[in-house]
């Protein structure tokens, strides 16, 4: 994971950091969604793609 970073130039890395920070800032305040793990827009900033969790495969809160 994150091997793509090894091939990036300094300028590319700075651009990526700015993009990720902007995404995190956009989700810093509560989104109004009651599920704390439901942030597909934030997940979309990562190079690896994962399917959003549903009630059927959400972590057990016991």
RAFENPE-V280234 format. One line per field, one symbol per residue. ss: DSSP state (h for helix, s for strand, l for the rest). psi: psi as a letter, one per 40 degrees, with the letter a starting at -180 (. if undefined). burial: 1 if it has 9 or more other C-alpha atoms within 8 Angstrom, else 0. A space follows every 10 residues. Layout:
# RAFENPE-V280234
ss = ???
psi = ???
burial = ???
This chain:
# RAFENPE-V280234
ss = llhhhhhllh hhhhhhhhhh hhhhhhllll lllllllllh hhhlllllll llllllllll ll
psi = ieddddeiid dddddddddd ddddddedih eehehdeggd dddeeidihi hiiiddfiih e.
burial = 0000000100 0010000011 0011001000 0000000000 0110100000 0000000000 00
